[in-house]
Amino acid sequence: MKYDVNKNGYYGSFGGAYIPEMLYPNIENLKKNYIKIINSPDFQKEFTELLRDYVGRPTPLYFAKRLSEYYNTNIYLKREDLNHTGAHKINNTIGQILLAKRLGKKRIIAETGAGQHGVATATVCALMGIECIVYMGETDMKRQAPNVARMKMLGAEVRPATCGNKTLKDATNEAIRDWINNPVNTHYIIGSVVGPHPYPDIVTMFQSIISYEMKIQMLQKTGKDSPDYIIACVGGGSNAIGAFYHYLENTKVNLIAVEASGLGVNSGKSAATLVLGKPGIIHGSKTILMQNDDGQITEPYSISAGLDYPGVGPIHAYLAETKRVNFKNATDSEAIKAAYQLTRIEGIIPALETAHALAILEKTKFKKNETIVINISGRGDKDMETYIKHLTI
């Protein structure tokens, strides 16, 4: 497919593997074996059974009747929030833990921002009886305390990242340092379509189940397998690529990815990477990232811990460059407003990350006969403390 990674690990000019020498054997081992392992019948059988019986897939494609009436169009919600652990992240961690087992790894590390990937990683490690260490920014640990508690209850060790902004970028830095120090027995379960090749491709493969199901469900519900629009939030970009993947070659489907603009794109407190960023290297791959004139990474900001990242996955940088995906952004206040609207119209409390995707409904004029699918990437239990601060009766 045109948008798949090439044999050198690039999407156009983005991607690659810019890694320390100590990690070269790990990455080479992954590159040589991941496709063969993932495509093997025994892997696919175990993966499919766990997605069905443990995760709870397929997730529903729900027609949001009252939300559709409000915006005078047809809105469907892909309910990734109904997955076990409450988000799309479990799709990837199930796949990667099975991959790690087949590679003979005995120890798992991960990074997390909002905590959903950390919870999903801790969950699959508990399921498989494997040691788990999750790195999380100290700032995020405070604002996502329920997820920290869940990880610890699941048996994971949660290690705080205390440098920089103490958020997702810094947690990723710490996880990579750990991997450098423990290259032989450790597998790093990266949570998004970021990092050195082949990680963006691995995560894309596991998350593409979202759009695979969507095509079947759209056909069942509407008589055609493609909507007019698919909308998803994007930080690193795993839920977005999952929702987009099987529609990338169908240019009749408009794909909208929504970044977090925080207090405003030009406020100095933003995570709108594709507006503010330029090409550079972060966490092992070439992509678009926020940086100053000297090439130093600038600190992102978002009310949403899962979107508080200074870059995007290399596949999204390529999709932006080729204009296949329309990248928009939403502020903190727009996301909060959209979250409360969904909650009070449909009785669904979304994650703060998802709320940024929902905010586009207010900012875009859709036609009455059009069909829009919004990927509800996670549920809002973890964000209740933030929501309550903004509660207006």
C-alpha positions in Angstrom: 0.0 0.0 0.0 1.2 3.5 -0.8 1.2 4.6 2.8 2.9 1.5 4.3 6.5 1.8 5.5 9.1 1.1 2.9 11.9 -1.5 3.2 14.2 1.0 4.8 11.7 1.9 7.5 10.5 5.2 6.1 7.2 6.8 5.2 8.4 9.2 2.5 11.2 11.1 4.2 10.0 10.3 7.7 10.8 7.4 10.0 14.0 5.4 10.2 15.9 4.1 13.2 18.2 6.6 14.9 19.3 4.6 17.9 22.2 4.1 20.2 24.6 1.3 19.3 23.5 -0.7 22.4 20.0 -1.0 21.0 21.1 -2.1 17.5 20.8 -5.8 18.2 17.3 -5.4 19.6 16.0 -3.4 16.7 17.6 -5.7 14.2 16.1 -8.7 15.9 12.7 -7.0 15.7 13.1 -6.0 12.1 14.1 -9.5 11.0 11.4 -11.3 12.9 8.3 -9.2 13.5 6.4 -9.7 10.2 7.1 -13.5 10.2 6.0 -13.8 13.8 2.8 -11.7 13.5 1.7 -13.4 10.3 2.2 -16.9 11.7 -1.0 -18.9 12.2 -0.3 -19.6 15.9 0.2 -15.9 16.6 -2.9 -14.9 14.7 -5.0 -17.5 16.4 -3.9 -16.4 19.9 -4.1 -12.7 19.1 -7.6 -13.1 17.6 -8.9 -15.2 20.5 -7.6 -12.7 23.1 -9.1 -9.7 21.3 -12.4 -11.5 21.2 -12.6 -13.2 24.6 -10.3 -10.9 26.8 -10.5 -7.5 25.2 -14.1 -7.7 24.1 -13.8 -7.0 20.4 -15.4 -6.1 18.1 -16.2 -2.8 19.7 -19.6 -1.4 18.7 -20.2 1.2 16.0 -22.9 3.2 17.7 -25.3 5.6 15.9 -25.4 8.7 18.2 -29.0 9.7 17.5 -29.3 12.8 19.7 -25.8 14.1 18.7 -26.7 13.6 15.1 -29.9 15.6 15.5 -28.1 18.4 17.2 -25.6 18.7 14.3 -28.1 17.8 11.6 -26.0 15.0 10.2 -25.3 11.3 10.8 -22.7 10.6 13.5 -21.4 7.2 14.5 -19.1 6.6 17.4 -16.5 3.8 17.2 -16.6 2.7 20.9 -12.9 1.9 21.7 -13.8 3.1 25.2 -15.7 -0.2 25.7 -12.5 -2.3 25.4 -11.1 -4.0 28.5 -9.0 -1.3 30.3 -11.0 1.5 28.7 -9.1 2.5 25.6 -7.7 1.4 22.3 -4.3 0.8 23.8 -5.0 -2.8 24.7 -5.1 -3.8 21.0 -1.4 -3.0 20.8 -0.2 -4.3 24.1 -1.9 -7.7 23.5 -0.1 -7.9 20.2 3.3 -6.8 21.6 3.2 -9.1 24.6 2.7 -12.1 22.3 5.5 -10.8 20.1 7.8 -10.3 23.2 7.1 -13.9 24.4 8.0 -15.3 21.0 11.3 -13.3 21.0 12.1 -14.8 24.4 11.9 -11.6 26.5 11.4 -11.9 30.2 10.9 -8.2 31.2 8.7 -5.5 29.8 9.1 -1.7 30.0 6.7 1.0 28.8 6.1 4.7 28.8 2.7 6.3 29.5 1.2 9.8 29.5 -2.5 9.6 30.3 -1.9 6.2 31.9 -4.0 4.2 29.5 -1.1 2.6 27.8 0.6 1.9 31.1 -2.6 0.2 32.4 -2.9 -1.8 29.2 0.8 -2.9 29.5 0.4 -3.8 33.2 -2.7 -5.7 32.3 -1.1 -8.0 29.7 2.0 -8.5 31.8 -0.3 -9.7 34.7 -2.1 -11.9 32.2 1.2 -13.5 31.0 3.1 -13.4 34.3 5.9 -11.1 33.1 7.7 -8.4 35.0 6.5 -4.9 34.1 8.0 -1.4 34.7 6.1 1.6 33.5 7.7 5.1 33.2 5.4 8.0 33.7 6.1 11.8 34.1 5.7 13.0 37.6 3.3 15.7 36.5 1.1 13.0 34.8 1.2 10.8 37.8 -0.5 13.5 39.8 -3.2 14.3 37.3 -3.8 10.7 36.4 -3.7 9.2 39.9 -6.4 6.6 39.3 -4.4 5.0 36.5 -1.3 5.0 38.6 -3.2 3.0 41.3 -4.5 0.6 38.6 -1.0 -0.1 37.3 0.2 -0.8 40.8 -2.7 -3.0 41.6 -1.9 -5.0 38.5 1.6 -5.6 39.8 3.6 -3.1 37.7 6.3 -0.9 39.1 5.6 2.8 38.2 8.7 4.9 38.0 8.4 8.7 37.8 10.2 10.8 35.2 11.4 13.9 37.0 13.2 15.8 34.3 11.9 18.3 31.8 8.2 18.9 31.8 7.7 15.6 33.7 5.3 14.4 31.1 5.1 11.9 28.2 8.3 13.0 26.4 10.3 12.6 29.6 8.8 9.2 30.4 9.8 8.0 26.9 13.4 9.3 27.5 13.6 7.3 30.8 12.2 4.1 29.2 14.8 4.3 26.4 17.6 4.7 29.0 16.3 1.6 30.8 16.3 -0.3 27.5 19.8 0.7 26.8 20.9 -0.6 30.2 18.9 -3.9 29.8 19.0 -4.7 26.1 19.1 -8.5 26.3 16.1 -9.6 28.4 13.8 -6.6 27.9 11.2 -5.7 25.4 10.0 -2.1 25.2 6.2 -1.9 24.5 5.9 1.5 22.8 2.4 2.8 23.1 2.0 4.8 19.9 3.2 5.0 16.3 6.5 6.6 17.4 10.0 5.4 17.9 12.5 3.7 15.7 11.5 1.4 12.9 9.8 -1.1 13.1 7.8 0.2 16.0 5.5 2.5 14.1 4.7 -0.3 11.7 4.1 -2.8 14.5 1.7 -0.5 16.4 -0.1 0.3 13.1 -0.6 -3.3 12.3 -2.2 -4.0 15.8 -4.3 -0.9 15.8 -5.6 -1.3 12.3 -8.2 -3.7 13.7 -10.3 -0.5 14.4 -10.8 0.4 10.8 -11.0 -3.3 9.8 -14.1 -3.6 12.0 -15.4 -0.2 11.0 -15.7 -1.3 7.3 -17.7 -4.3 8.2 -19.9 -2.4 10.6 -20.5 0.5 8.2 -21.7 -2.0 5.6 -24.1 -3.6 8.0 -25.5 -0.4 9.3 -25.6 1.9 6.2 -25.2 -0.4 3.2 -21.8 1.0 2.3 -18.5 0.3 3.9 -17.1 3.8 4.0 -18.2 7.0 5.8 -17.7 10.5 4.4 -15.5 11.5 7.4 -13.5 9.8 10.1 -12.3 12.0 13.0 -9.7 11.0 15.6 -7.5 12.8 18.1 -3.7 12.6 17.6 -0.8 12.9 20.0 1.7 10.2 18.8 -1.2 8.9 16.7 -2.0 5.3 17.4 -5.8 5.5 17.7 -5.9 7.8 14.6 -3.9 5.5 12.4 -6.0 2.6 13.6 -9.2 4.4 12.6 -7.7 5.6 9.3 -5.6 2.7 8.1 -8.0 0.7 5.9 -9.4 3.9 4.4 -6.1 5.6 3.5 -6.3 4.6 -0.2 -10.0 5.5 -0.5 -9.7 9.3 -1.1 -13.5 9.7 -1.0 -13.2 9.3 2.8 -12.1 12.6 4.5 -9.8 11.9 7.3 -9.4 14.5 10.1 -6.8 14.2 12.9 -7.1 16.6 15.8 -4.1 17.8 17.8 -4.2 19.6 21.1 -3.6 23.4 20.9 -3.8 23.8 24.6 -4.3 27.5 25.5 -4.0 28.4 21.8 -1.6 27.7 19.0 0.4 30.8 19.5 0.1 31.0 23.3 3.3 29.2 24.1 1.2 26.6 25.8 0.3 24.2 23.0 0.9 20.7 21.6 -0.2 21.5 18.0 2.9 19.8 16.5 2.0 20.0 12.8 1.4 23.8 13.1 4.4 24.7 15.3 6.8 21.9 14.4 9.5 21.2 11.7 11.4 18.1 10.7 13.8 16.7 13.3 14.6 13.5 15.2 12.9 12.4 18.4 12.9 9.0 20.2 14.6 7.2 17.3 12.8 8.5 14.2 12.6 11.5 11.9 9.3 13.2 12.1 7.8 16.7 12.7 8.4 18.0 16.2 8.3 21.2 18.2 11.8 22.7 18.5 13.5 26.0 18.9 16.0 27.6 16.4 18.8 25.6 17.9 17.0 22.3 17.4 16.2 21.8 21.1 12.8 20.2 21.7 10.3 22.7 23.2 7.9 21.6 25.9 4.4 20.9 24.8 1.3 21.6 26.8 -2.2 20.2 26.8 -4.9 19.6 29.5 -4.8 16.1 28.1 -1.9 14.0 29.3 -2.2 11.7 26.3 -1.8 14.5 23.8 1.0 16.3 25.6 3.8 15.2 23.2 6.1 17.4 21.1 6.0 15.2 18.0 3.8 12.9 15.9 4.4 9.5 14.6 6.4 9.5 11.3 3.4 8.1 9.4 1.3 11.1 10.4 4.1 13.5 9.4 3.9 11.8 6.0 0.1 11.9 5.9 0.3 15.6 6.6 2.9 16.3 4.0 1.0 14.4 1.3 -2.3 16.1 2.5 -4.0 12.7 2.8 -5.1 13.6 6.3 -6.5 17.1 7.3 -4.8 18.0 10.6 -6.8 20.4 12.8 -6.5 21.3 16.4 -8.7 22.1 19.5 -8.0 24.0 22.6 -8.4 22.9 26.2 -11.7 24.8 26.6 -13.1 23.5 23.3 -12.3 19.9 24.4 -13.9 20.4 27.8 -17.1 21.8 26.2 -17.2 18.9 23.7 -16.8 16.3 26.5 -19.7 17.8 28.5 -21.9 17.9 25.4 -21.3 14.2 24.6 -21.9 13.3 28.2 -25.2 15.1 28.5 -26.6 14.3 25.0 -25.5 10.7 24.7 -24.6 9.6 28.3 -21.0 8.8 27.3 -18.1 10.3 29.3 -15.1 10.4 26.9 -11.4 10.6 27.7 -10.0 14.1 27.4 -8.0 13.0 24.4 -11.1 11.9 22.6 -12.8 15.2 23.5 -10.4 17.0 21.2 -11.8 15.0 18.3 -15.4 15.7 19.3 -14.6 19.4 19.4 -14.3 19.5 15.6 -18.1 19.0 15.4 -18.6 22.5 16.5 -16.0 23.9 14.2 -17.0 22.1 10.9 -20.2 22.3 8.9 -21.4 18.9 7.7 -24.2 18.1 5.3 -27.4 16.4 6.4 -26.8 13.3 4.3 -23.2 12.8 5.3 -21.9 10.1 7.6 -19.2 10.9 10.2 -17.4 8.4 12.4 -15.6 9.6 15.5 -13.2 7.3 17.1 -13.9 7.3 20.9 -10.4 6.3 21.8 -11.0 6.0 25.6 -13.3 6.6 28.4 -13.2 9.5 30.8 -12.9 7.8 34.2 -9.3 8.8 34.5 -10.1 12.4 33.8 -12.9 12.9 36.3 -10.8 15.2 38.6 -10.1 17.5 35.7 -13.8 17.4 34.5 -15.1 18.2 38.0 -12.9 21.3 38.1 -14.8 22.6 35.0 -18.2 21.4 36.1 -20.9 24.0 35.7 -24.5 23.0 36.7 
